[in-house]
Structure formats: structure tokens, C-alpha cells
Amino acid sequence: MSCVLPSACRWLPATTGKTASPCCDTTVPSSCESPPAHVLVFDLDDTLYLERDFARSGFTAVETHLNDKYGNRVSHGTCWRLFIEGARGKIFDLALKSFGIEATPSLLDELVQVYRSHPPQIRLCPDAYRFLATDRRRRAIITDGPATMQRSKIAALGIEESFDCIIPTGELAKGMGKPHPMAFEQIMQWSGELGEMHIYIADNPAKDFIAPRALGWRTVQIDRVGRIHSPDATSSEHGAELRINTFDDLSKAIELAH
């Protein structure tokens, strides 16, 4: 968890008034310049960038690693093709079979490590960049996944200095990932605000909105073209209050949420 504000940032008590794909890689400014009332908290994968871009980058790293070990038995692009065809969970097994390489547990573990630790080739989605470049509310990130992997994504996107608090749930105790409320409670401790002053923007109704809604947060679901997870909620508790297709509509959604 990294939630230490720069010394120059001194937030005033919040008021109750309303405050109104291809990607790009420009660094966005910090939200410290003009502190407004509400706290915006973002998911990472398929919210600020497309997770499939990380997958493709990781598959390239894995196949390069295999090529170094096994030579021309490896056909580049195989893992990505399997992903596009809908394979999930067994992509490395299937790729190794097609290469004629035995998928031993140790080799599979090795490939997972390569995938998770590679320097990702990813970029912010352009609408996310536009929003972050202009909005001045306090903002934070809550993201699931291995902490080192998630932080490498944040570094690759060049956004670490643009968020005041970043919580990879992989840095919390085991079992504290979403939908557990721990990370959301930590955000409230950091911000010093009531639940209703927070807005969580995320993509996956299977786990993203249960905890923040229970804590009184407002919720917005981003339905990106090319997302990995289903956008359909299985119950009212799982769903967000509002849904948008682009961050170009986020400011209006925030107004409606309040």
C-alpha cells in the first residue's frame, strides 16, 4: 500500500457539493494541484488500459523465453492465437503441446513467472489519459493480482505519480483481494472521508462493486471494447449504479451518481 501524499499536498475538509482500443503513453499530471471534494478510486486492468495488451505482451515474453531454450520448435504468436480463440487457464499447456514440448509442472511454473515478471508493453487507453490529464479530484487505485506484476503495469503506464494512493491487494494478507472490503476500508482511512464521498470505477461486476457498495460508495462500471470479463452482473449487489463506455462520459456519470 502506498498512500503517502507529497508534503506540498494539504487537503482541506471535503464539502458536500457536487463536482461536476488504441492507447497512448504520455505521463499524466498528479491530482494534487487543486483538491476537490470527491475521491475517485480506479481499478487497473480493463479500466485504465486493456488487459489483453498485457496478455499479448506476456505471451511474447514467454515465447521468446521458450525460443531461447528450445529453438525453432517454438512458433511465435501461438499463445495469442489461443487467447483470441477463447482458451483460458491452459494456454501454456496447449502451446507447449503444439511445440512438442512436455508441459512439466516446473516448466509451467517457470513460464508463469516469466509472464508475470516481464516488462509489460502497455499504454493508457486514450480516454483514460484525457480524463486523468484534466480532472483534479483526489484519486487512488485498488487492483487485484500479484503485487509485483500490478506495480510493473503501473510503472509501464507512467501513472504512479498521478495517483495519491495505490493499493495492490496482493500486498495485503491472503484472501484480502476483491470482493473483500479491506482495501476499500484502507482507502477510507487514508482519505478521511465517508463512504459516500468515494466513487469506484471498475470493469468486473463479478467482484469489483460488492464491497464498495456495502460501504456506501458510489460505483461506475466501464464497459470497454476488448475487455476480458463479462460486463453482466449476476445480482443487484454485484452491479454498479452507472455504466459508461468511455471515460469521456465519466464526469457526467459522477454528477449523476451524486
N, C-alpha and C positions, 0 to 999 in steps of 0.2 A: 504494500500500500504506500503510495507516495502522494501526500496531501499537504505538503508544506508550502505555503504561499510565499512568494518573494517578499522581502522586507518592505518594498515600496508599496505593496498592496495592503490597504487597510479598509476592509469592508465596513460600510455603515449599516445600521439595522435595516432590514428589509421593510418596505412599505407594502400595503395590500392592494395597490392599484395595478391594473393590467398593463403589461408591456407587450405593447404591441411587438454494358456500357463501357465507354471510354473514360479514362480518368486523367487527372493532372497531378503534377508532383511538386507544386510550389508550396513553400512553407507558409503557414498561415500565422497571423499575429496572435498574441496572448489575449485572453479575455479580461486582463487586469486593468485596461485603460479607463473604462467607465462602468463601474459596478451597478447594474440594475437589480431589480428585486428578486427575480426568479432564478432558480438553479436548474440548468439543463444538464441532464446526465445521459450519456450516449452508450449504447452497445458499440462494438467494434466491427465484427465480421458481418458483412452484408448490410451494414448500416453506414459506415463511413467509407468503406471500399468494398469491392466484390470479393467474397471468399474464394470463388472459383479461380481468381487470379493468383491467390496464394497457392491453391492446389496445383495449378499448372506450373508455377514456379518450383514448387516442391517436387513434382514429378520429374521435371527436367533435371533437378539436382540428383534425384535418386537414379535416374537412367545414366547420367554422367558418371556417377559413382560405380554403377554396375559395369559400365563400359570399361572403366579403368581396371576392374577386376577380371572381367570375362571377355573383353574384346568385342569383336563384331557380331557376337551372338545376340547382342542387345540391339533392338530396333527402337530408335528414338521416336517418341510420340505415342507409344503403346499405352502407357498409363493414362494419358489424356484421352485417348480414344475410348478406353474402357470407362472412364469417368463420364464422358459425353453419352455413351451408350446406356448409362444408368447403373453401372456397377458401383457398389458401396461396400466398404468393410473388407473386401477380399481383393482389392485391385492389385496389390503387390503379389499375392499368391497367383492370380491369373496371369499377370505379366511374366513372372518367373517361369510359369508353366509354358507360356508361349516362347520363351527364350531357351527352353530346355535346361533350366537351372533348378535344382532342388530347392524348394521353399522350406528350409530348415527353420526352426524357431529362432536360432541365433542370427541367421541372415535376415529374417523378417524384423527382428528387434533392431538390427543394425540399420535397416532401411527406414524404419520409423524414426530412428534418431537422426538420420540424415535429413529426412523430410522436415522434422520439427526444428532442427538447428540451422538449416540453410539460411543464407542471407536472402530474404524474400524480394522478389521483383514485383512490387505492387505500388499502386498510386491511389490517392484520394479520388473518389468519384467527383466529377466537376461541380455538381450541385452542392455536395458537401463542402467542397473548397469555397464556393461562393458564399455559403451561409457562414462558415467559420471565419471568413475574412471580413465580414461586415457586422456580425452580431457581437454584442458586448456583455451579454449576461455571463454570470459565473458558470463554469461548465466542468464536467467531470466525465470519467469513463468507468464503467463496470463491464468487464469482459471475462467470459469463461475460457478455459483451455489452459494448457501448461504455461506457467507464468513466463518462462524464458522465451517461449515461442511468441506469446502475445506481446511481450515487450519488444521483441525484434520486429514485429509488424509495426508497432507504434513508431519505432525508430526509423524504419524504412519509409514510413509515410511522412516523417518530419514534423510530427504534431505534438511531441511530448511537451514542448514549452507553451503550447496553445491551450493546455488543459491544466486546471488548478489542482485537480485530484484525480489520480489514476489507481484503480483497484483491479488488478488481475486476481480473480478468485482463486487461481492456483497458488497464490501466496498465503491464502487463509488455510485453516485446518481442513483436513479431508472431509468431504461432504458439505462444505460451505458454499459450493457453487450454486448458481441459479437452478431451481427457484427458491433456495434458502434465503431468508431475509438478511443475513449477516452483512453482506456488502452494502446493502441499501441503508441499514441502520448505521453503518460506519460513515456513509455519506452524510446522513443527518447529523451525526455527532460532529463531523468536520464543518458542515455549513452553519450549524446552529439554528436551522430553520425547521418549521413544522413540515409535516409530510406534504401538505397541500401546496407548498411553495416549490416543490420539485416536480420536474417533468422528465419521464424516462422515454427515450426514443430508441426503438429497437426493432428487430425484424421477426423474431421467432415466437409466436404465441404459445408454443408448447411449454416454454419455461420463462420467458422474459418478463411477463407482466403480472404474474401471480403475486409475488412479494411486494412490488411497489404499490399495487392497487390495495393490498391489505393494509399498507402503511399510510394510505391516504394520498399517495402520489397521483398526479395526472399522467396519462400514458398516450403515446403516439406510436403507431406502427408504420414503418417504412416498407413498402412493397416494391422492391427493386426488380427490374427485369434482369434475369440471370441469377437470381437468388437461389440458394441451395435448399432451404427448408420451406415446407408448406406454409402459406400465409393464412390458412384457415384455422380458426380457434375451435377447440372441441367443446368449450363451455363459455359462459359469460365471464367467469373468473379468469379464464385464460386470455380473453380478448382485450385489446386496447380500446380506449374510448374513441380514438380517432385514427383514421388510416390515410396515408398520403402515398404518392408515387414518387415524389421528388422533394428534396429539401427546399426547393424554390417555393413550396407551399407550407413550409414549416412555421414561419412567423404567423401566418393566418391561422394555422392549426393551434398554435399556442394561445392566441387570442380567444379562439372558440373553447379551448379547454378551461378557460377561466371565466 
